[in-house]
Amino acid sequence: MADEPELETGAESAPEAQPSTPGAKLRAAREAQGLSIQDVATRTRIAQRQLEAVERDDYAALPGIPYAVGFARAYARAVDLDEVAIAAEVRHGVHNSDMGARYEAFEPVDPARVPPRRLAWVVLAIVIVLIAGYTIWRTQLMTPPTGEEIAQEQAQPAAERTPGVAPVAPAAQPVVFTAVDDVWLRIYDEAGERLKDGLLKKGESFTLPPSAKGPMILTGRPQALSVTVGGKPIAPLGAADRTIADVPVSAEALLARGAAPVAGPAVAPARPAPRRTGAGQGGTGRSEASSPAVPTPAPVAPVGDGTAAPQP
């Protein structure tokens, strides 16, 4: 009976079983330092529920193998354990669990992460078609026409082959002032800047700058100027020897005035010449144009019986 207490004392002094899983080791280290699971979550900035899953070795509750290993390493650093050893044990435990088999079988070919091979082939085919189309277009563009194509083009009517000629914008046509006699003039733009100021001698010309904005003219002898727009004569700018001022001389304004009249010999209308009747012929001296002609009776010669016979 005296040995029984000694046996009980030996049982109490037996060493406790050491934790075997990485989760149990992490929990034991946390409890040995007097830390709560919330304290570890604050240090590692990892959600408490995920740390609890690491302690339970419940890797299926974690997003994946890399997360399980990373959370375990951070937990080990927070409780001063060997993070490399803990990570190796977690990785070994994950591959031996259902979670490891699931991720090994499906994660590399997850359709959400890896595009299907069919899509890659479709994209490649589209790229090839685009390159081929561009190559053909460039080849046709750079290839000279064949003899048949030239013959067909020549066989077409001239109206079909000749492209339409676009009308020349009035602003692009030059405005030229030519002096038919010595004349003083001043040409200025809308800002008042003088483009031409002075005497333009007979035969001299002045071309309006194309960049002139709202050009106008001042002169006292508009009849001494010959104005053309694109070589087309323009009507006179004003009456002879009458001063004109602020008259627009842009191409548009001059074309709106119309073309200059074509000079030619004046032909008077034919009028009948008046015929006068002399006084010795029984006339009154008035012209036939002013009075109607009255027929004159033939003279009568007497005959033997006393009757009168008409004279031939």
Secondary structure, DSSP 8 states (H G I E B T S, - for coil): -TTHHHHHHHHHTS------SHHHHHHHHHHHTT--HHHHHHHHT--HHHHHHHHTT-GGGSS-HHHHHHHHHHHHHHTT--HHHHHHHHHHHHHTSHHHHHHHHHSTT-TTTS--HHHHHHHHHHHHHHHHHHHHHHHHHHS---HHHHHHHHHS-HHHHS-------GGGS-EEEEESS-EEEEEE-TT--EEEEEEE-TT-EEE--TT-SS-EEEES-GGGEEEEETTEEB--SSSTT--EEEEE-SHHHHHHH-B----------------B--GGGT--S-BTTTS--------EEE-TTS-EEE--
